[in-house]
Amino acid sequence: MKFKINIKPKISYHVSIAVFCVILFYFAYKGFVAYLIHKELYGSGLDTLVLLRASISGIMLILILLFIQFIKIPDLKSHRTILRGIFIGWTSVFVILIVVNLSSIYFIILTGLVSFFSLITLFSLEDQIKEEKNTLTEKEIYLLQQLAKKK
């Protein structure tokens, strides 16, 4: 499939990081508010709702750090494998949100858009890999020139 849009995988990682930041700040805020309410009502201790929201925020922070590491990978085939996983992950979150909680329309739209963007990036990456196979590296060109000089 020839795609005219040429999107680098790093852009898809940055978009995913931005969505993870939105989710992290949302659940951190909601957890902090739930903690303050629980503290005022019951004194000390933690509620399961507070712990759940804090753990979701922690997971988002770990995923942000993981995606920052993905940006540093130079190999396109590795990016293709990672983007397939990202697409499957975002699509599954999108479907689960639709089935479980249809009232959170903003999260559904956000995850749907990121899933679609990662799919477009995946198609674009397939074309980039095909183009890379048809080109020679500088080292290969140098070696071919050296071989031509010997004959």
FIGU-150988 format. One line per 10 residues: for each residue x, y, z of C-alpha. Coordinates in steps of 0.001 Angstrom, whole numbers. Layout:
X:Y:Z; ...
This chain:
0:0:0; 1592:3244:-1131; 934:5989:1383; 1587:9592:419; 1726:10650:4054; 5195:10071:5466; 4964:10010:9263; 7982:9091:11353; 7445:6673:14241; 8819:9238:16690
5811:11453:16038; 3497:8592:16965; 5470:8072:20176; 5163:11777:21002; 1403:11676:20421; 1100:8638:22695; 3229:10361:25340; 942:13404:25175; -2142:11225:25695; -417:9397:28550
319:12800:30139; -3340:13793:29855; -4416:10537:31500; -1698:10842:34160; -2681:14390:35137; -6388:13570:35095; -6055:10578:37409; -3472:12299:39618; -5869:15223:40072; -8846:12944:40739
-6778:10868:43166; -5576:13939:45028; -9126:15265:45368; -10344:11842:46542; -7486:11739:49066; -8415:15162:50470; -12076:14192:50739; -11239:10881:52411; -8877:12619:54829; -11533:15144:55812
-14225:12512:56271; -12331:9683:57934; -9095:11172:59256; -6115:9098:58253; -5675:6127:55964; -6080:5565:52264; -9141:4581:50344; -9035:2006:47544; -10256:4661:45113; -7255:6845:45965
-4861:3929:45584; -6409:2897:42280; -6115:6377:40806; -2562:6751:42098; -1567:3404:40596; -3086:4371:37220; -1049:7579:37359; 2072:5578:38209; 1484:3202:35313; 1102:6156:32953
4391:7607:34223; 6159:4282:33597; 4672:4123:30086; 5856:7677:29380; 9392:6716:30385; 9177:3568:28262; 8059:5524:25198; 10916:7974:25696; 13235:4974:25416; 11415:3819:22256
12244:7130:20597; 15963:6322:20824; 15709:3100:18767; 17208:3585:15261; 15957:397:13529; 12773:725:11436; 11805:-2936:11785; 11884:-2597:15571; 9691:479:15277; 7251:-1543:13166
6981:-4201:15871; 6569:-1588:18592; 3949:327:16587; 1960:-2857:16025; 1884:-3355:19785; 932:267:20355; -1885:0:17823; -3199:-3183:19437; -2942:-1591:22892; -4740:1634:22003
-7394:-215:20004; -8088:-2597:22863; -8386:321:25312; -10727:2039:22840; -12983:-1019:22539; -12940:-1696:26286; -13925:1906:27009; -16805:1631:24566; -18041:-1600:26154; -17475:-734:29812
-17934:3012:30149; -19641:4747:27266; -20143:7905:29336; -16433:8841:29224; -16706:10109:25670; -13552:12256:25851; -11337:9293:26665; -13036:7231:23963; -12408:9909:21341; -8831:10447:22543
-7903:6758:22458; -9677:6279:19121; -7724:9124:17542; -4404:7866:18888; -5199:4361:17676; -6036:5677:14202; -2885:7827:14146; -702:4857:15094; -2347:2822:12300; -1541:5543:9757
2021:5689:11084; 2283:1912:10764; 1244:2028:7108; 3683:4862:6473; 6444:2903:8186; 5805:-107:5950; 6478:2120:2923; 9603:3546:4560; 10946:32:5156; 10328:-884:1506
12167:2251:370; 15043:1503:2732; 15459:-1961:1214; 15900:-417:-2246; 18638:2023:-1237; 22304:1461:-504; 24073:2718:2567; 27177:4909:2336; 29371:1979:3356; 27895:-231:633
28447:2499:-1978; 32052:2904:-817; 32689:-838:-1009; 31165:-1017:-4496; 33385:1865:-5624; 36458:127:-4226; 35454:-3078:-5996; 34983:-1199:-9293; 38470:355:-9005; 40132:-3060:-8664
38753:-4340:-11971
